[in-house]
Amino acid sequence: MDISVLKNWSAYAKEYDPLKAGSIDGTDTVAHDRAITRAINSHYEPPKSLKSHPSRTLFVARLGPKIDKQDLTDLVRLNP
């Protein structure tokens, strides 16, 4: 493996690429369905009335069914 690939590796995406995200191994070069084509052609503009800072948004996924908002609040408070 090329060492430059390892130097630039990150556990978090620095840039979102719908084509790579929609590929099982990240190597597709052509969109294989309309959803990926739509994602490639889309552009997100945050609402003007947004009070939070977009770069401070946390995406949380794959939680157990018994986790509620208070559990998440406690977790964030304990791990600043």
Secondary structure, DSSP 8 states (H G I E B T S, - for coil): --HHHHHT--SS-SS--HHHHTSSSS---S--SHHHHHHHH------TT--S-GGG-----S--TT--HHHHHHHHHH--
